[in-house]
Amino acid sequence: MTLRDQPIRRKLMAIILMTSGAVLLLTCGAFIVSEWITFRHGLVQSLATLARITADNSSAALAFRNTEDAQAVLSAFRIERNVVAAGLYDQYGKLFVRYPTNAPAVAFPSTLGADGHQFAQSYLVLYQPVMESDKRLGTLYLKSDVSAMYERFRLYGGIVVLVMGFAFLVAFAISARLQKRISGPILALAGTAKAISDRKDYSVRACKVGEDELGLLTDAFNHMLNQIQERDTALRTEETRKSAILDSALDGIISMDHLGRVLEFNPAAERIFEYTRDQVIGKDMAEFIIPPSLREEHRRGLRHFLATGKGPVLGQRLELRALRADGTEFPVELSITRIGSEEPPTFTGFVREITARKRADEEIRRLNAELEQRVIERTAQLESANKELEAFSYSVSHDLRSPLRGIAGYSQILLQDYKPKLDDEGKRILGVIQNETQRMGRLIDELLNFSRLGRQQLKCSVLDMTALAKAVFQELTAFPSERKPHLDLRPLPLARGDAPMMRQVFVNLLSNAIKFSRTREVPVIEIAGHSDTEQGTYYVKDNGVGFDPKFSNKLFGVFQRLHHDDEFEGTGVGLALVHRILHRHGGRIWAESRPEEGATFYFTLPK
């Protein structure tokens, strides 16, 4: 088992021990290296000093070739236990004397090396020149044993081993106590996490033991648990809500996987197909609710979607035949959607039994057929009645005009032939007869126009409403009068309609505006409008006598007048004619007013 698989307590102890061991090893290594360098340097310095003194003492013996004095100088090395050999060479490089005297000559180098020192195996060799003033008389050769140095370092090695062993024991004891303070909270977190994982209880919380990084980790862990608990609660609530929706849904809800196996089957589906949920979960849906004639098409469509990612029936409402548990087929309305985007895909179908709706549709088609036949019959009856009414209207018009013409003619004869014989009252009565006869004629004309309007074909074109309103106003005010009204005409949106009919609308509205504002000092008529995406809106406003707004619903009926004939003349048909024209164009008309504050008539025309 590798270190990464060990418990965290062992990991901490291993880290502490390895760290302590590495530090001790480096420290001891540095100490030994330092001692090695210092010892070698001291040994070289000591031997060099001894060599210089010996060389100085040997200069006279070499100068006079006195072997006895030279041997006496070298014999002083008896007290130097480390010096194992010494030789004095003359200026020609020949061995003059040696120490110890009984040492064979071959133990001494036949060729001298360079001045200075060098380490060879376990010895230190030094060559020191013997000088007399500036003249070199010879060379002193010294060979020192350095085995004591190795003995010393072996001792150091033993000490290092003892120190490291003791240090490891101390470090182990300390780490065994200290690692609990680090591993304890971590193990507690691990135990809490394991308990949560085993019991799925997200209400458990880890205990905080300090304000260090482990304390922050514990706080973060508990905060994470709070979020997980909230999400788990929300998820459980959502699952409960989902189950409630599935249980209470009136439509059958069936989910299946990419192999066509049933994953969900709600109570409504149980009622529709007469299978229990346990009977169908995990089974091939095509085998029990799809009629045999449609099963291969269903499987082919599923394979096509898995191969291409496209399904022509997804997101569509389809009317199909389905199969009940007893083998009977019945009509259903089906819509299929893919759930999410995960792979492999899953699908949900929403099924609604439409047997009753099919029966109702069939009944509606039967009733519609009967209704159409009745409409045809009633239309024929209405056409016949309209023709009879039209004939009656012309007959009435002709029959009414004949006596009116007679009354008008006799009145004119009276006025021409018997005017001198009539007193003032007779003349006044005769004038009233003539005026009423003329008014009756206008009324008949208005009624005929009103009746013909329903049969007249619309010839629509684009209309310049501004020019049309201006032309009508100029025609109506062409005759001299006491007070010609002031016209405030603003640009009007273009409209599409029948030009003669729309001209009649402006004629009637402007005639009323002129008539009801003539009592004002300065009659003013305002015409304006605006347009939006659906329709154009226009209005004709005057500053005349106005009317009580509670009677505004009577304005557009035939013979409905709000003023007496002796105040303002009129037939009571003009506004009804305007209302009918706008209605045929798909528009509408309404009015706003107050007594003595003028009146505003609005009308619309669809685009």
Stockholm file with secondary structure:
# STOCKHOLM 1.0

chainA/1-607         MTLRDQPIRRKLMAIILMTSGAVLLLTCGAFIVSEWITFRHGLVQSLATLARITADNSSAALAFRNTEDAQAVLSAFRIERNVVAAGLYDQYGKLFVRYPTNAPAVAFPSTLGADGHQFAQSYLVLYQPVMESDKRLGTLYLKSDVSAMYERFRLYGGIVVLVMGFAFLVAFAISARLQKRISGPILALAGTAKAISDRKDYSVRACKVGEDELGLLTDAFNHMLNQIQERDTALRTEETRKSAILDSALDGIISMDHLGRVLEFNPAAERIFEYTRDQVIGKDMAEFIIPPSLREEHRRGLRHFLATGKGPVLGQRLELRALRADGTEFPVELSITRIGSEEPPTFTGFVREITARKRADEEIRRLNAELEQRVIERTAQLESANKELEAFSYSVSHDLRSPLRGIAGYSQILLQDYKPKLDDEGKRILGVIQNETQRMGRLIDELLNFSRLGRQQLKCSVLDMTALAKAVFQELTAFPSERKPHLDLRPLPLARGDAPMMRQVFVNLLSNAIKFSRTREVPVIEIAGHSDTEQGTYYVKDNGVGFDPKFSNKLFGVFQRLHHDDEFEGTGVGLALVHRILHRHGGRIWAESRPEEGATFYFTLPK
#=GR chainA/1-607 SS CCGGGSCHHHHHHHHHHHHHHHHHHHHHHHHHHHHHHHHHHHHHHHHHHHHHHHHHHHHHHHHHTCHHHHHHHHGGGGGCTTEEEEEEEETTSCEEEEESTTSCGGGSCSSCCCSEEEEETTEEEEEEEEEETTEEEEEEEEEEECHHHHHHHHHHHHHHHHHHHHHHHHHHHHHHHHHHHHHHHHHHHHHHHHHHHHHCCTTCCCCCCCSSHHHHHHHHHHHHHHHHHHHHHHHHHHHHHHHHHHHHCSSEEEEECTTSBEEEECHHHHHHHCCCHHHHTTSBGGGTTSCHHHHHHHHHHHHHHHHHSCCTTBTCEEEEEEECTTSCEEEEEEEEEEESSCSSCEEEEEEEECHHHHHHHHHHHHHHHHHHHHHHHHHHHHHHHHHHHHHHHHHHHHHHHHHHHHHHHHHHHHHHHSGGGSCHHHHHHHHHHHHHHHHHHHHHHHHHHHHHHTTSCCCEEEECHHHHHHHHHHHHTCSCCSCCCEEEECCCCCEEEEHHHHHHHHHHHHHHHHHHTTTSSSCEEEEEEEECSSEEEEEEEECSCCCCGGGGGGTTSTTCCSSCTTTSCCCSCHHHHHHHHHHHTTCCEEEEECTTSCEEEEEEEEC
#=GC SS_cons         CCGGGSCHHHHHHHHHHHHHHHHHHHHHHHHHHHHHHHHHHHHHHHHHHHHHHHHHHHHHHHHHTCHHHHHHHHGGGGGCTTEEEEEEEETTSCEEEEESTTSCGGGSCSSCCCSEEEEETTEEEEEEEEEETTEEEEEEEEEEECHHHHHHHHHHHHHHHHHHHHHHHHHHHHHHHHHHHHHHHHHHHHHHHHHHHHHCCTTCCCCCCCSSHHHHHHHHHHHHHHHHHHHHHHHHHHHHHHHHHHHHCSSEEEEECTTSBEEEECHHHHHHHCCCHHHHTTSBGGGTTSCHHHHHHHHHHHHHHHHHSCCTTBTCEEEEEEECTTSCEEEEEEEEEEESSCSSCEEEEEEEECHHHHHHHHHHHHHHHHHHHHHHHHHHHHHHHHHHHHHHHHHHHHHHHHHHHHHHHHHHHHHHHSGGGSCHHHHHHHHHHHHHHHHHHHHHHHHHHHHHHTTSCCCEEEECHHHHHHHHHHHHTCSCCSCCCEEEECCCCCEEEEHHHHHHHHHHHHHHHHHHTTTSSSCEEEEEEEECSSEEEEEEEECSCCCCGGGGGGTTSTTCCSSCTTTSCCCSCHHHHHHHHHHHTTCCEEEEECTTSCEEEEEEEEC
//
